[in-house]
Amino acid sequence: MKNLPERSWPIQNMNDLDSGLKSTEESMLNMVQGFTSPFGPEVEINIKALEPDRSRLGLSIDFGVEVRWAGQSFEFAAEMVSSNAPRMIENTIRRTMQRASRYGGLPMIIAPYLSERNIALLEQYAVSGLDLSGNGLVIVPGRMLLKRTGQRNVYPQSQPAKFIYRGATSQVPRVFLRRAEYPSVGEIRVEIGAAGGRVAPSTVSKALARMTDDLVVERDKRFVRLLQPDKLLDLLAKNFTPPKPTRVIQAKLNGPLLEVFLRANRGARKPRVMLSGESSQSRYSAGMRADNPVLYCADLYELSERLDDACQFTDRFADITFVETRDATPWLDARTDESGIVYASPVQTYLELSASGDKRDREIAEQVRDLIMREVDESARGGDQ
């Protein structure tokens, strides 16, 4: 490794740091001052910060790292990464491999936390990694392999757009299950509008940044493409919250259910009433719910005026439930059949069934999930043509 001039960094009291990681280089450098080897006293690890070599247009390393073990000594060129996001880790791995070769040291990254998945990724690239939470991997090809995993993350990060997989912001990831690839960010907003939703440009940008970090989508100048539909569905299910009702009223139908939809939605640009996800399962699976249908609406008063005598609002012998909600998310990608009945999207149906405590509902949810995966696959194939 080239002998670069050292630079000094003011040591900040570790107790003054917030419990969460401050995502700045200076905080990261200060925390490295208190680094101890994750492999025990038998393995000595010395880290020193290096002055960037600005003559190389910023292609510099951050640390020189010496690892001593069993009478052997090895030099590493290390770059720090202040994020735990898988995408950031992978990008730093690739960059460090290039920069380390220029300086003659073995490649290494230093992060606040390396998950078992990230350490497996490092091992795949034969790149060493140390974190500040007690995990690490040191690789000297053909000579040494040290690995320690399983220590908890002591620097949990508060990332922007933390809740992009729930609520109104989830419209952005949801439309990737409707269409797997987009030529531009603007086209994503167009697709959300076509599906009956609406989001601000800043919301799309924040959501895409998080989805890219989570390796759910990939982006370049030509497209934004869904990478892992299974993972995306899992994230949506994990963060799902049912629409919050403002009022719930039961009613007794005076005729066929179809009449409710025909009267409520007549002349409307967007549906005014729609079957809930749980009540939409018969459209997407072989299952059939035995309980009474649940319908979502945005304004029960307006709805009652339109329905007139199609139903009677009463608890006595009720066979239908209306849920008024201001949450527009469940309406995204609603599907209307030839007769005029409006169903929730396959995604909304899957999420509601998955969140149900009923075993049968969760079994049917898997059928709906298979349908979603088939639609995504067809969309992806269409984009490749």
matplotlib code that plots the C-alpha trace (Angstrom):
import matplotlib.pyplot as plt

x = [0.0, 1.3, 2.4, -0.1, 0.1, -2.1, -4.7, -6.0, -9.6, -10.9, -12.1, -15.6, -16.9, -18.8, -21.4, -22.3, -23.4, -27.0, -28.2, -28.9, -26.1, -25.4, -25.0, -22.1, -18.5, -17.2, -19.4, -18.4, -14.7, -15.1, -16.8, -14.0, -11.6, -13.3, -13.1, -12.2, -11.5, -14.6, -12.4, -10.9, -7.5, -5.7, -6.5, -5.1, -6.7, -5.3, -7.2, -5.9, -7.6, -5.8, -5.7, -7.6, -5.3, -7.1, -4.8, -6.7, -10.0, -11.4, -10.6, -9.3, -9.6, -10.6, -8.6, -5.5, -6.1, -3.5, -4.6, -2.2, -2.9, -0.7, 2.5, 1.2, 0.4, -1.8, -2.6, -6.0, -7.4, -10.7, -13.6, -16.4, -20.1, -22.4, -25.6, -26.6, -28.8, -27.9, -27.7, -25.2, -23.2, -23.0, -22.0, -19.3, -18.0, -17.6, -16.0, -13.6, -12.4, -11.4, -9.7, -7.9, -6.2, -4.8, -3.2, -1.9, -3.9, -6.6, -10.2, -12.2, -15.3, -16.1, -19.8, -21.9, -23.5, -23.1, -26.0, -25.4, -26.8, -24.2, -21.4, -22.4, -22.3, -18.8, -17.7, -19.1, -16.9, -13.9, -13.9, -13.3, -15.6, -15.7, -18.6, -18.9, -21.4, -19.1, -19.4, -16.7, -15.1, -11.4, -10.4, -6.9, -7.4, -5.6, -4.2, -6.9, -10.6, -12.0, -15.7, -18.1, -21.8, -24.9, -24.2, -27.1, -27.1, -26.1, -26.5, -30.0, -30.7, -33.7, -34.0, -36.1, -39.4, -39.4, -43.1, -43.2, -44.8, -47.9, -50.6, -50.8, -47.0, -47.5, -49.2, -45.7, -44.4, -47.9, -47.9, -44.8, -47.0, -49.3, -46.5, -42.9, -40.9, -41.1, -39.0, -39.0, -40.0, -42.7, -44.3, -44.7, -46.9, -48.9, -49.4, -50.6, -53.1, -54.3, -54.9, -57.0, -54.4, -52.5, -49.1, -46.7, -43.5, -41.5, -43.3, -42.3, -38.7, -38.5, -40.2, -37.9, -34.8, -35.9, -36.9, -33.6, -31.7, -33.9, -32.9, -36.6, -36.1, -33.1, -32.7, -30.6, -31.0, -33.2, -35.7, -36.9, -37.5, -38.9, -36.2, -37.9, -41.7, -41.8, -39.8, -42.0, -45.2, -43.6, -42.7, -46.2, -47.7, -45.4, -46.2, -49.9, -52.5, -56.2, -58.0, -59.1, -62.9, -64.7, -68.1, -69.4, -73.0, -74.9, -77.8, -80.3, -80.4, -83.8, -82.6, -79.4, -76.0, -75.4, -78.0, -76.0, -73.0, -75.1, -76.8, -73.8, -71.4, -73.7, -72.1, -69.0, -65.5, -64.2, -66.1, -67.9, -68.3, -66.1, -65.9, -63.3, -60.2, -61.5, -64.9, -63.1, -61.4, -63.9, -62.7, -59.1, -59.3, -61.5, -62.4, -65.8, -66.5, -69.6, -70.0, -71.8, -70.0, -68.1, -68.1, -65.8, -67.1, -65.7, -69.0, -71.8, -74.2, -73.8, -74.0, -77.3, -78.8, -77.8, -79.0, -82.5, -84.5, -81.8, -81.1, -82.3, -79.7, -80.5, -78.8, -81.9, -81.3, -78.4, -76.6, -74.2, -71.7, -70.6, -67.3, -66.7, -62.9, -60.9, -58.0, -57.7, -55.1, -57.5, -59.0, -55.8, -56.2, -59.8, -61.3, -64.8, -66.4, -68.7, -71.8, -70.6, -69.5, -66.2, -63.6, -60.5, -57.2, -55.4, -52.8, -55.3, -57.1, -53.9, -52.9, -56.3, -56.5, -52.9, -53.6, -56.7, -56.5, -58.6, -56.6, -58.8, -58.3, -54.5, -54.7, -56.8, -54.3, -51.6, -53.8, -54.1, -50.4, -49.8, -52.1, -50.2, -46.9, -48.3, -49.4, -46.0, -44.3, -46.5, -45.8, -42.1, -42.2, -44.2, -41.5, -38.8, -40.5]
y = [0.0, 3.5, 5.5, 8.3, 11.2, 10.7, 13.3, 13.9, 14.0, 15.5, 12.7, 13.3, 11.8, 8.7, 9.5, 12.7, 10.8, 10.1, 6.5, 6.4, 6.8, 10.3, 9.8, 12.2, 11.3, 13.1, 11.2, 8.0, 8.8, 9.7, 6.4, 4.5, 5.9, 3.5, 0.5, -2.9, -6.1, -8.3, -11.4, -11.0, -10.0, -12.7, -10.6, -7.1, -4.5, -1.0, 1.6, 5.0, 7.7, 8.8, 12.1, 11.9, 12.0, 14.8, 14.4, 11.2, 13.1, 11.8, 8.2, 7.8, 5.5, 6.5, 4.2, 2.2, -1.0, -3.4, -6.8, -8.9, -12.5, -15.6, -13.8, -12.5, -8.9, -7.8, -4.3, -3.2, -0.2, 0.5, 2.8, 3.7, 3.6, 5.4, 3.6, 0.0, -0.2, -3.2, -1.1, 1.3, -1.6, -3.3, 0.0, 0.6, -2.9, -2.4, 1.0, -0.2, -3.1, -0.6, 1.9, -0.6, -2.1, 1.4, 1.7, -1.9, -2.9, -5.6, -4.2, -3.6, -1.6, -0.2, 0.3, 1.0, -2.4, -5.4, -7.9, -11.5, -10.9, -8.1, -10.2, -13.0, -10.4, -9.4, -13.0, -13.4, -10.6, -11.6, -8.2, -7.8, -5.8, -4.5, -2.9, -0.8, -3.3, -6.2, -8.1, -8.6, -10.5, -10.5, -12.3, -12.8, -15.1, -18.5, -17.4, -16.3, -16.2, -14.7, -14.2, -13.1, -12.4, -12.2, -9.1, -6.7, -3.4, -0.7, 2.1, 1.7, 4.2, 6.5, 6.5, 8.9, 7.6, 4.9, 4.1, 4.1, 0.6, 1.8, 4.4, 6.8, 6.6, 2.8, 3.7, 4.1, 0.5, -0.9, 0.3, -1.8, -4.9, -3.5, -2.6, -3.9, -1.3, 2.5, 4.6, 7.6, 8.7, 10.9, 7.8, 6.3, 9.2, 8.8, 5.1, 6.0, 8.5, 5.9, 3.5, 6.0, 7.4, 10.6, 11.4, 14.3, 14.2, 14.4, 11.3, 9.3, 10.4, 9.5, 6.1, 5.2, 6.1, 3.7, 1.0, 1.3, 1.0, -2.1, -3.6, -3.8, -1.8, -0.8, 2.5, 3.9, 6.5, 4.3, 2.8, 2.1, -1.7, -4.0, -6.5, -8.5, -8.7, -11.3, -9.1, -6.1, -8.0, -9.1, -5.5, -4.3, -7.0, -6.4, -2.7, -3.0, -1.2, -1.5, 1.7, 3.7, 4.0, 7.2, 5.5, 2.0, 1.3, -1.9, -2.3, -4.7, -5.0, -4.6, -6.1, -7.5, -6.2, -5.1, -2.4, -0.7, -0.3, 0.8, 3.5, 4.6, 4.8, 6.1, 9.0, 9.0, 9.4, 7.3, 4.6, 5.9, 2.5, -0.7, -4.1, -4.4, -6.5, -9.4, -9.2, -9.2, -12.6, -14.5, -12.5, -13.6, -17.1, -20.2, -19.2, -17.7, -15.9, -16.9, -13.6, -10.5, -8.2, -5.1, -2.1, 1.0, 4.5, 8.0, 9.7, 7.7, 10.7, 11.2, 7.4, 7.1, 9.8, 7.9, 4.5, 5.7, 2.4, 0.0, -0.8, 0.0, 1.2, -1.0, -3.5, -5.8, -8.6, -6.7, -8.4, -5.7, -3.3, 0.1, 1.4, 5.1, 6.0, 9.0, 6.7, 6.6, 3.9, 0.9, 2.3, 2.2, -0.1, -1.0, -3.5, -3.2, -6.2, -6.2, -6.0, -2.9, -4.5, -2.8, -5.0, -4.0, -4.7, -8.0, -6.3, -4.8, -8.1, -10.0, -7.5, -7.6, -11.4, -11.8, -9.6, -11.6, -13.9, -16.5, -19.5, -19.9, -16.2, -16.6, -19.7, -17.9, -15.0, -17.3, -18.0, -14.2, -13.8, -16.4, -14.3, -11.1, -12.9, -14.1, -10.5, -9.1, -11.8, -11.0, -7.2, -7.8, -10.0, -7.3, -4.7, -6.8, -7.1]
z = [0.0, -0.8, 2.2, 2.3, 4.8, 7.8, 8.7, 12.2, 13.2, 16.5, 18.8, 19.9, 23.2, 22.2, 24.8, 22.9, 19.8, 19.3, 19.8, 16.1, 13.6, 12.4, 8.7, 8.2, 7.4, 10.5, 12.9, 11.2, 11.6, 15.2, 15.9, 14.3, 16.9, 19.5, 17.2, 18.8, 16.9, 16.6, 16.5, 20.0, 21.3, 19.2, 16.1, 16.2, 13.9, 13.5, 11.6, 10.6, 8.5, 5.4, 3.5, 0.3, -2.8, -4.7, -7.7, -8.5, -9.0, -5.8, -6.4, -2.8, 0.1, 3.6, 5.8, 5.9, 8.0, 9.3, 10.5, 12.5, 13.4, 14.1, 13.3, 10.0, 8.9, 6.1, 4.7, 3.5, 1.7, 3.3, 2.4, 4.8, 4.1, 6.5, 5.4, 6.1, 3.0, 0.8, -2.3, -0.7, 0.6, -2.8, -4.6, -2.0, -2.5, -6.2, -5.8, -3.1, -5.3, -8.0, -5.6, -3.5, -6.6, -7.4, -4.0, -3.8, -0.7, -0.2, -0.5, 2.7, 3.7, 7.1, 8.0, 11.1, 10.7, 8.4, 8.4, 7.7, 4.2, 3.6, 5.0, 2.6, -0.2, 0.9, 0.9, -2.6, -3.9, -1.7, -0.1, 3.7, 5.9, 9.5, 11.2, 14.4, 15.9, 16.4, 13.1, 10.5, 7.7, 6.9, 3.7, 2.4, -0.6, 0.0, 3.4, 5.9, 6.4, 9.6, 10.1, 12.9, 12.5, 14.6, 16.7, 16.9, 15.1, 17.7, 15.2, 13.8, 11.1, 10.7, 6.9, 4.8, 3.5, 6.2, 5.7, 1.9, 1.9, 3.7, 3.3, 0.4, -0.4, -1.0, -4.3, -5.8, -5.0, -5.7, -9.3, -10.0, -9.4, -12.1, -14.5, -13.9, -15.9, -16.6, -19.0, -16.6, -13.1, -14.7, -16.3, -12.8, -11.8, -15.1, -14.3, -10.7, -12.2, -14.7, -11.8, -10.0, -7.6, -7.1, -5.5, -5.5, -7.5, -4.3, -3.0, -6.0, -5.7, -2.0, -2.5, -5.4, -3.3, -0.6, -3.0, -4.7, -1.4, -0.6, -4.0, -4.9, -8.1, -10.2, -12.0, -14.8, -17.4, -19.6, -17.1, -13.6, -13.3, -10.7, -9.5, -6.7, -6.9, -4.1, -1.8, -2.7, -1.8, 1.5, 2.4, 1.5, 3.6, 6.6, 6.6, 5.7, 7.8, 7.0, 5.9, 8.8, 8.9, 9.7, 9.9, 9.6, 8.8, 8.2, 5.7, 4.3, 0.5, -1.1, -4.3, -6.0, -4.9, -8.4, -8.0, -5.3, -7.7, -10.6, -8.6, -6.7, -9.6, -12.3, -14.1, -11.9, -13.3, -10.4, -8.5, -5.4, -3.9, -4.1, -2.6, 0.1, -0.5, 1.7, -0.2, -3.6, -3.2, -5.4, -8.4, -8.0, -6.5, -6.1, -2.6, -1.5, 1.7, 3.6, 5.4, 4.2, 1.7, 2.9, 0.7, 0.9, 0.1, 0.6, 1.6, 3.2, 3.1, -0.6, -1.1, 0.8, -1.4, -4.5, -3.3, -2.4, -1.9, -3.1, 0.5, 4.0, 6.6, 9.6, 11.8, 11.7, 9.2, 7.7, 4.8, 3.8, 5.5, 4.3, 5.5, 5.0, 4.8, 3.7, 2.7, -1.1, -1.2, -1.3, -4.5, -6.5, -9.5, -8.7, -11.2, -12.6, -14.2, -17.2, -15.0, -13.1, -9.8, -8.6, -6.9, -5.0, -6.8, -6.5, -4.4, -2.0, -1.8, -1.1, 1.7, 3.4, 3.3, 4.5, 7.5, 8.4, 11.4, 9.5, 8.2, 5.2, 4.2, 4.4, 2.2, -0.4, -0.1, -1.5, -4.6, -5.1, -4.7, -7.5, -9.7, -8.9, -9.7, -13.1, -13.9, -13.0, -15.2, -18.1, -17.7, -17.5, -20.7, -22.4, -21.5, -23.0, -26.3]

ax = plt.figure().add_subplot(projection="3d")
ax.plot(x, y, z, "-o")
ax.set_aspect("equal")
plt.show()
